[in-house]
Amino acid sequence: MSPSRRIERINHLLRQEIADLLTREVKDSTLNAAMISITDVDTSPDLRSAKVYFSVYGDEEEIQATRDHLQRASGFLHHNLKERLDLRYTPHLEFVLDRSLARGDRIMRLMRTIEEEREHREP
């Protein structure tokens, strides 16, 4: 079953607002230094919870630190979302690592390597 148009609009709005809050309002040196992208939001049909998918550029240690700091900031984010958005319920936020950007980057690097090897073999 696909999410309703209302849920899709709320997902889009939450993604924009969370990204904005992380950029402008969150005072956390780990999060401010990290290259974080909010890639998607999946809100439950009852609007009580939302999975916030994020991507971060870095090694496993940086990724884990970012996840921990996002989880710690979830109360602050929830409070600010409640003030910014006109929703009956402001969902509880759960942060989930989205590795699709890293996989895509790895595939692109592999394709470039293959292309470079092919160019070297041809006269």
Buried (B, 14 or more C-beta within 10 A) or exposed (E): EEBEEEBEEBBEBBBEBBBEBBEEEBEBEBBEEBEBBBBBBBBBEEBEEBBBBBBBBBEEEBBEBBBEBBEEBBEBBBEBBEEBEEBEEBBEBBBBBBEEBBEEEEEEEEEEEEEEEEEEEEE
